[in-house]
């Protein structure tokens, strides 16, 4: 048996990261934990997010039949609040986090006006604010907290997802390819890639939507000390602190 890679999120959003990980590392086994009983993290107190992140990390590192050989924190909010503490808790374990893809967006934007949709907790975190400041001389970032959107995606509430996407993109300004228009939109929560179809219909195909699944998967490949040898497709084990059936149904839709 081979040691799996652990992946966790507050709920189903991290499946967008898991999808990219599985595509990049098809021979690896994965254990995915959705903390659905406490989702979403984005509107929670930072201390609560830290406590839950440490709890789920213990489940993956200490309570699996085989301990994970790497841990992917597939949640922007948990990364911002807790990844430095998890790395302190498990200094010998490769731990990969996620952050809103501002740098990839810069490489794509022509108007240098970039939208960022994220949870309020992510946008207010010192980690994100430092990243934004480091790039502030290269583009204007229009940041929009998206209260309720991750929860609507978690519940697969299509009507609410469409309404919130329309409200939040409308509040950000004009999207397009002209000067002073937003031509690139960063999806700064791992739930939001599952709203891409709705966002594309709202904004049009010319606006580029940027998420962080592929960069995280490539970084995971780079830091893993031992990769599985070429083999049959690896396994994916799904675990949830809430409704396991909902997680399975989401995985069937999105994986």
MODACOR-V180402 format. One line per field, one symbol per residue. psi: psi as a letter, one per 40 degrees, with the letter a starting at -180 (. if undefined). A space follows every 50 residues. Layout:
BEGIN
psi: ???
END
This chain:
BEGIN
psi: iihihihiidbededdddddddddgeeiiihhhhfdeeiidefihddddd ddddddddddddeidhiieihhgfhddddddedddddddgdehhhhaiih gdddddedhdefhhihhiiddddeiddddddddeedeeihhhhhhghedd ddddefgdddddddddddddedahiaeiieihehhhgfhedddeeddddd ddeiedhhhhaeddddddddddehdhiiihaihiihhhiiebhddddddd ddde.
END
